[in-house]
Amino acid sequence: MTAIKRRRGMALLAGGLAAGMLLAACGGSDDSASDSTAEDTAAEETAEDSGGEDATDEGGGDMAAGCEAYADYMGNEGATVNVFTSILPPEQQLFEEAWAQFEECTGIDIVYEASDQFEAQLPTRIAGGNAPDIAWIPQPGLLERLVADGGPVAAPAATEALVDEYWNPAWKDYGTVDGTFYAAPLGSNMKSFVWYSPQVFAENGYEVPTTWDELWALSDQMVADGIKPWCGGLESGGATGWPATDWLEQVMLRLYGGDVYDQWVSHELLFQSPEVEAAMDTVAGWMKNPEYVNGGYGDVQTVALTPFQDAGAGIPAGECGMLQQASFYANFWQNFDENATVGPDGTAYAFFLPEISSEFPQPVVGGGEFVAAFADRPEVAAVQTYMASPDFHTKKAALGNWVSANSGVPLDTYAADSIDQLSAEFLTDPNGIFRFDASDLMPAAVGAGEMWTQMTAWFAEDKPTAEVLADIDAAWPAS
């Protein structure tokens, strides 16, 4: 592949609450009148400092000190809200810890229920009249199907206001169906990373590339130094092929921007189009280039056979220079070396896959979950809104191993120089172009079916690009 073809191609919540004692109520022993008056005055002054309202809940009772930030959610004491999700323990404990003070202050009990059969069970429960109060939806496509079947209720205005203020507009679009906003984002993940070894880079005098041209100049330098610059793996059981769809998505967004990407996702732009063909040429010059891949494993065909979890094994040893993979790959390095460290000076770290065109700055492909409600009750609205707040997202991010695209979460909430912090930096940048993983947005027969199959055949059998694209188009549902 030539170098030319390769390169073508609500009022908001305050954070940090103090735990504490109740504000004193009027009355008490006979000699306490003056103390009571002083305490009432202090309470009034505190309320004035925080917005001019009395420190009481909506029912007229005194509010516990440290609960002032939860005033908008009061009045639902004793209520229960159940949350259904595919996120299994041990993450459950961290979520429960993040909303513990909300529960204590509001009196709302949030009951967590998780299942590894979530996507099959949720529609069945809804159809059977046993819908959860709230469900965390992992894909916008599933949200659309649930709305079509009469599932979720529209999100409260307070939830929508938080999303308008704290998220890239694309996130709101993904939580909106037919003009109605249903679901705010929850957790997020970042897919536009290139993994490498800072230690190997330092030993060889390599600099982290910040432009598309620099990336390929570095790749060529590695080839000259006897290093295969890229490695990859597509094997993932029944999901084999998905990493290759990510590579195509990265290139599509970088070449053409969000609008054309959206047309591709909706099939207004066919796979058999000049745009997608050019993007495939770019991927071919990168991940099907025999000079470039498959570092640590062999020839190009081994990409199809290599488990995606193992793809980066050669990076610490200097057998492979780089791997394009998502933020979650941070969890795999200790599989190769129990002493591996992830950081700017560590065994492994990541950098942003550079933009191709300045016309489309900082293109980010990612994913995440969305908080949809299936009951129109005040306590459910309170929980749904709180789960969109900077307060909740900051508390959860501070517990580690979780990233939010909510710009109200301070970046120093995350461990310094962690992949989580680096991910949040890009996900919250208002100047970037964010789009959800395309294959997750397409009909399942395509995005989780023929697209995986055909991209695998493209590597394993060197199936012609034109045939690959034609077969994917043919799998698109008629309606």
N, C-alpha and C positions, 0 to 999 in steps of 0.2 A: 504494500500500500504506500503510495507516495506521501511525502510530507505535506504536499498541498491538499490532497484529499483528506488527510488525517485532521488537518487544522480547519477545514471547511465546516465544511460541515457545521342613687341614690345618694343621696349623700353617701360618701364612701367611708369605709371603716378605718379607724386608726389602728395601727399595729401595736405591738409590745404592751401587753396588759399585765398589771400586777394582780396576783391572786390576793384575796383578802377577806376582811371582815365586813359585816353589814353596816350600812349607815344607820346611826341610832334613830329609833322611832320616837315620836313624842310620847311623854308619859314615863312612869317609872316610880321610884320611891318619892316620898314627900319632899326630900331635900334635893331632888334632882332637877327642879324646874329651871334654874339658871343654866345648868350644864346642858339641858335639853335645848334651851333657846340658843345657846352658843353653837351646839352641833347643827341645829337647823340652819342657822346663819351660814355656817361653813359649807353645808350641803348646797345651799342656794348659790353661794359664791362659786363652788365647783361647777354647778350646772351652768352658771353664766359664762364661766371660762370655756366650757366645752360646747357652747352654742345657745345658751340662754334658756334651756329647758330644765325642769326639775329632774333630779336623778331618781325617777320613779319609772316603773314599767307601765305598760299600757293599761294594766288592771288597777293602777293606782297604788300598788305596794312599793315599798322601798327597794331600790336596786342594790345588789351587792357591789361593793367597791371593786373596781377592775372590770365591771361588766358594762360600763358606759358605751363602749364601742358596739355593743350588741343591741342597743336600744331599738333599732329598726326591726328586730326580729322577735321582740317580746310579745307577750299575750297569748302564747301557745303552750303554756305549762301543762305537763302531763301527756302531751301528744307524742305519738310515735310515727316515724317516717322510715320506711324500709327502702334500702338501696340494693339493687341487683346489678351484678357486674361479672365480667370474665376475669377480673384481676384477683388472683388467688392469694391465700396466705403464703409467705409471711407479710406481704404488703398490707394486708388487712390491718394489722396492728399499727402500722405507721399512719394510715388514714384515720383510724380511731383516735390516735394520739393527737393528730392535727385538729380534729374538731371537738376534742374533749371539753375545752373551755366554752365553746359555743353551746354544747349540751348542758353544761353546768349552769351557765348564765340564763339560758332561755327555757330550760326545763323540757326541751325536745329531745327525745331518745331516738338516735339514728341507729337503725339495725342493719348491719352489713351482711349481705348474702352473696356468695360467689359460686360460680359453676364453670367447669371447663366445657360445658355444653350450652353455654349462654345463648349463642345465636340460634340454636335449634329450640331451646326452651322458651325464650322470650315471646316469640309469636304465638306459641302454643298457650302460654299463660294468658296472654292478652285475649286470645280467642275464647278461652275458657272462663273469662271473667275474673281471673286471678292476677291481673297485671300488678307489677310492683309500683310503689309510689314514684320511684325514680329509678331509671336505668342508665348506666354508662355505656353509650353506644360507641363501638370502636370504629365505625366507618360511616361516612355521610350517606353512602348508598343504602345501608340498612335503615337509616333514619327516614329516607325517602320512601322505602317500602312500607315502613310502619305507619307513616302518615297516610299513604294511599289506602291502607287498611283501616284507617280511623283510630290509630293508636294514641300517640301523645297529645298533650294539650299545649297550647301556645305558652311560651315563657312569659313570666311577669315583666312589666315595663322596667322594673328595677334591675332585673337580670340583664335585659337588653341594654340598659344604660351603661352598665359596667363593661359589657363587651364592646360597646361603641368607644369607650374611653381607653380601654387597656389592651386591646388586641388589634393586630393587623386586620384590615377589613375582610381579607379572604376567609379568616376563621368564622366571621359572622355569616358569610355566604354559605359556608358548609353546614351551618346550623339552621339554615333557612330553607323552607320548602314552599314553592308556589307563593312566594312573597310573605309568608308568615314565619316569624322567628320562633324556633322551638328549643334550641339547645346551645348552651354556652360550652366553650372548650374546657377540658379538664387537664390531663397531662399531655405532654407533647414530646415528639422525638424528632431528631435532626438526621437526615439521610445524606446530606451533601458534604460528607467528610472524606478525606484521603488519609489513611493511616500509614505511619512510617515509624522508623526508629530514630529518635534524636541522637542516640549514642552512635549509631552507624553513620548518620549524616555528618556528625562532628568528626568522626574518624576519617571520612572521605572528603571533607571540606565542602559538603553540599549545603546549599541554602534552600530554605523552604520557598517554593515558588508562590508568587502572588498574582501572576497573570497566566492566561492560557498558553501563550508562547513560551513563557519561562518553564511551564510544566513539561512541555515537550522537549525543550532544550535540555532540561535535567534528565528526562528519560533517555535522550540520545547520549548524554554524557555517561549515564550508567551503563548503557550498552557498550560504549567504548572502554569502560572500566571492567567489563566482564561480568556485569550484574544484570540479570533480567529485571527490568524496572517495575514490572507489574505482575501481580498474582491474583487469582480469583477462583471461586468455586461456586457451582450452581446446584450441587446435590443437596436436597433438603426433603427427602422422603416424598410424600405426596405433593409437596410444594416445590419440587425441583424446578429450577429455572427462574425463580423470582429475582435473584440478584441481577440477572441480565436485563430484566424489565426495569430495574432501578437505573442501570447504566443508560438505557435509552431515554428514560424520563429526565435524567440529569441533562443530557444533551439537548433534548427537545426544548426544555425550559430555557437553556442558555442560548440556543440558536434563535428562538422565535418569541420568547416572552410568554406572559400569562394568558393573553387572549387567544393566541393560536394553540397553546397547550390545552386550554379549555375546550376549544373546538375539536381537538383530537380526542379528548376524554369523552365528549358527547357523540363522537363519530360524525360530526359535521365535516371533519377533515378525515378522510379515509387513511388507513395504513398504507394503501397503495396511492400515495400522493408524493409529489416531488419533495415536500418538506420532510416527511418521515423517511423517505429513501435517503435523503441527504444526511439525516441524523444517523441512520443505520451505517452509512459510509463512515461517518466520524467514529462511531463505536467500533467498527471493523478495523479502522486504522489504529485504534487504541488497544482493544482487548482481543482482537483476532490477528494482531500483528505478530508474526512468529519471532521477530527480533525482540519483542517486548514481553511476551508471556510464554509459559506460565511459570513464573519464578518459583523454584523449589520443587516443582512437580514434573515438568516435562514440556510437551508441545501444547499447542492451542487446544487440541481435543481433550486434554486432561482437565480443562476448565469445567467441562460438563460432568466429569466424574468426581471431582474434588468436593468433599463436604464443605459447605460455606463456612462452618465453624472453624475448619482447619486451614482455610485459605491463607491466612496470614502467618502461618507457622514459620515460614522462611525469612520473615522480616528481621527478627532479632539477630539471626545468624548471618545476615547480609546476602542471603540467596535470592531474596526478592526485595525490591526497593519500596513499593507502595501497593496499597490495597484500597479500592474505593468501597467503602462500607459505612453503615449507619453508626450513630453514636453508641448504640447498645453493644457494639463490638468491644467496647472497653472491658466487658465482662469475660472475655475469652483469653486474654493474654497470659493469665496465670495457669491456663491449661497447658501452655507450652513451656512455661518456666514458673515454678511456684514462687520465685523471688522477683518476678517481673513487676515493674512499676510503670504507671501511666502518668506522664507529665512531660513538661517541656524539656527536661533533662533525663527522662527515664528510658525504660526499655521500649516504650511505644507511646505515641501521641498522635494527634490528628491535626490537619489543617483544612481550611475551606477549599473545596474544589473551585478553582477560579472561574469567573465569568468568561464567556466567549466574546460578547459584544458589550460595549459601554452603553448601548441602547437599553440593555436589560440588566441593571445593576443588582448585584448580590442575589442571584436566584437560589432559592432554598426549597428543596423537596423534603417534605416531612410527613408526619402523621400525628395521631392523637385520639383521645376519646371525647365524647360530648355528653353533657348532662341533660337528659330529657325527662320530663315529668309525665305521669299517666293519671294523675289525680289533681283535681282543682280544689285544693284545701289550703287554708292560710299557712299551716305549718309546713306543707310541702313547698309552697312558694318561698317561704323563709329559708328552707334548707337549700333549694335550688339557687336562690340568689346568693346565699352565703358561699356556696361552692364556686361562684364566679368572682368572689371578692379578692382583692390583693391580700387581705388578712389571712384567709384560708390558704391561698396559694403560697404565701410566704412561709407560713407554719409548716406546710407539707414539704416545700423545697428545703427547708432548714434541716429536715430529718434525713436528707440524702437520697441518692439513687432515684431521683425524680426531677423532671424539668417542666417548667411552665412557660408558655408563651405570653403570659400576662406581664405587661411592661411595668406594672406596679410592684413587682417583686424586685427588690434591690439585687444587683448582680453579686454583691458581697454576701448575700444569703448562702450562696453555694461555696463549696470548698475552693480555695484559691487555685487557679490553674487547672481545675478539674474539667473533664469533658462535659459535665453537666453545666458548669459555668460558661464554657465555650459555646455550648449549644444554645443556652439562653441568650447569650450575646447576639447571635444571629437571628434567633427566632423572634426576639423582641424589637429588632431594629425596624423602625417605621419606614425606612427608605428601601428596604429589601422587597423582593418579589417572592411571596410565599405561595406554594401550591402543594396540595395534598398528593400523596402517592397516586399516580394515575391508574395503576392496575387495581387499586382498592376502590376507585371510583367507577370503574367500568363494570358492566354486567359480569356476574360471576363466571359465566360460560367463556368470557373473553379474558378478563383480568386475572382470574384464578383458574383458568383452564387453558384455552388454546394459546394464549400469549406465552404462558410458561412452557408449554409443550414445544411450540415453534422456535422460541429463542434457544431452548436446549438443543433442538435439532440443528439449528444454525451453527452451534459450536461443535456438537458431537459428530455430525455428519457433513458439515460444511454445506448444508442445504442452501441453495441459492436464495439471495435476499428477496427477489421478486416473488418466489414461491412462498416464502415465509410470510410475507405481508399479505399476499392473496388469501392464504389459508386463515389468517387471523381475521381479515375482513369477512370471510365466509362464515365465521362462527358467530358474528354479531347477530343478536336476536332480531327478528323481523319487526317487533314492536316492543 
